[in-house]
């Protein structure tokens, strides 16, 4: 089966665990990955960002956060470690787009895997859209 490659950032993955706007679109991306239609990629930073966001959600205690972390691992995202090439891309993109190295790491990951970045972060989208293949989650469809 030929699969498309997508990089997601934490703003998308957090929606799998929280009831937020555009949650259904985020769940469609996850389902496409689980069904083998799409392969999801992310820098390892995603794990930390999702855990941090859920820790600050009053609906999550330590036990429920550990369950969410286990579910995140079982989804089978292909994580990209920060090797020298990834870090070079991260730094170049941070300066090119005027964004943090954290946000830029998702762009570098999408470049290295050859797919689009999907984000719910409008600020990141607006700063990166002229330089990268990036889709705003609000506009995401399975035809994208």
C-alpha positions as CSV (number, residue, x, y, z in Angstrom):
1,X,0.0,0.0,0.0
2,X,1.4,3.4,-1.0
3,X,1.3,5.8,2.0
4,X,1.5,9.5,2.2
5,X,3.9,11.0,4.6
6,X,2.8,13.8,7.0
7,X,4.6,15.5,9.8
8,X,2.4,16.7,12.7
9,X,3.3,19.0,15.5
10,X,2.1,18.9,19.1
11,X,-0.8,21.3,18.3
12,X,-2.3,18.5,16.3
13,X,-1.5,15.5,18.6
14,X,-2.8,17.3,21.7
15,X,-6.2,17.4,20.1
16,X,-6.3,13.6,20.2
17,X,-6.5,13.9,24.0
18,X,-8.3,17.2,24.6
19,X,-11.7,18.4,23.3
20,X,-10.6,21.4,21.3
21,X,-11.6,23.1,18.0
22,X,-10.7,21.0,15.0
23,X,-10.3,17.8,17.1
24,X,-12.2,15.8,14.4
25,X,-9.7,16.8,11.7
26,X,-6.8,15.7,14.1
27,X,-8.6,12.4,14.7
28,X,-8.9,11.8,11.0
29,X,-5.2,12.2,10.6
30,X,-4.6,9.7,13.4
31,X,-7.1,7.3,11.9
32,X,-5.5,7.5,8.5
33,X,-2.1,6.6,10.1
34,X,-3.6,3.7,12.1
35,X,-5.2,2.4,8.9
36,X,-1.9,2.6,7.0
37,X,-3.0,5.3,4.6
38,X,-0.7,7.9,6.0
39,X,2.6,7.6,7.8
40,X,3.0,10.2,10.6
41,X,6.4,11.7,11.5
42,X,7.5,14.1,14.2
43,X,10.6,15.2,16.0
44,X,11.0,13.6,19.4
45,X,10.1,17.0,20.8
46,X,6.4,16.2,20.2
47,X,6.3,13.7,23.1
48,X,7.5,16.4,25.5
49,X,5.2,19.1,24.2
50,X,2.2,16.8,24.4
51,X,3.0,15.7,27.9
52,X,3.5,19.3,29.0
53,X,0.3,20.5,27.5
54,X,-1.7,17.7,29.2
55,X,0.1,18.2,32.5
56,X,-1.3,21.8,32.4
57,X,-4.8,20.6,31.7
58,X,-6.7,20.4,35.0
59,X,-8.6,17.3,33.7
60,X,-5.3,15.3,33.8
61,X,-3.7,13.9,36.9
62,X,-0.5,11.9,36.9
63,X,-2.2,8.6,36.2
64,X,-4.3,9.9,33.3
65,X,-1.3,11.6,31.8
66,X,0.7,8.3,32.0
67,X,-2.2,6.6,30.2
68,X,-2.2,9.3,27.5
69,X,1.6,8.9,27.1
70,X,1.2,5.2,26.6
71,X,-1.5,5.8,24.0
72,X,0.7,8.3,22.2
73,X,3.5,5.7,22.0
74,X,1.1,2.9,20.8
75,X,0.0,5.1,17.8
76,X,3.4,4.4,16.2
77,X,4.5,7.8,15.0
78,X,8.0,7.7,13.4
79,X,10.1,10.0,15.5
80,X,13.1,11.8,14.1
81,X,16.0,12.3,16.4
82,X,18.0,15.6,16.2
83,X,20.9,14.4,14.1
84,X,23.3,17.1,12.6
85,X,21.3,17.3,9.3
86,X,18.0,17.8,11.2
87,X,19.6,20.4,13.4
88,X,21.0,22.3,10.5
89,X,17.6,22.4,8.9
90,X,16.1,23.5,12.2
91,X,18.4,26.4,12.6
92,X,18.1,27.5,9.0
93,X,14.3,27.4,9.1
94,X,14.2,29.3,12.4
95,X,16.0,32.2,10.9
96,X,14.3,32.0,7.5
97,X,10.8,32.0,9.1
98,X,11.5,34.0,12.2
99,X,10.3,31.2,14.5
100,X,11.6,29.3,17.5
101,X,13.9,26.3,17.1
102,X,11.2,24.2,18.7
103,X,8.7,25.1,16.0
104,X,11.3,24.9,13.3
105,X,12.2,21.4,14.3
106,X,8.8,20.3,12.8
107,X,9.6,22.0,9.5
108,X,13.0,20.3,9.4
109,X,11.3,17.0,10.1
110,X,8.8,17.5,7.3
111,X,11.6,18.4,4.9
112,X,13.6,15.3,5.8
113,X,10.7,13.0,5.3
114,X,9.4,14.7,2.1
115,X,5.9,15.4,3.5
116,X,3.7,18.3,4.5
117,X,3.6,19.6,8.0
118,X,0.1,19.8,9.5
119,X,-0.3,22.3,12.3
120,X,-3.1,23.9,14.3
121,X,-0.7,26.7,15.2
122,X,-1.8,29.7,13.0
123,X,1.2,31.8,13.9
124,X,3.6,29.0,12.7
125,X,1.5,28.4,9.6
126,X,1.5,32.1,8.7
127,X,5.3,32.4,9.2
128,X,6.2,29.2,7.3
129,X,3.6,29.0,4.5
130,X,5.6,31.0,1.9
131,X,8.7,28.8,2.4
132,X,7.4,25.3,3.2
133,X,4.7,22.8,2.5
134,X,2.5,23.4,5.5
135,X,-1.2,22.9,6.0
136,X,-3.3,24.5,8.7
137,X,-5.3,21.8,10.5
138,X,-8.5,24.0,10.1
139,X,-8.1,23.5,6.3
140,X,-6.9,19.9,6.3
141,X,-8.9,17.3,4.4
142,X,-8.0,13.8,3.5
143,X,-7.6,15.0,0.0
144,X,-4.8,17.4,1.0
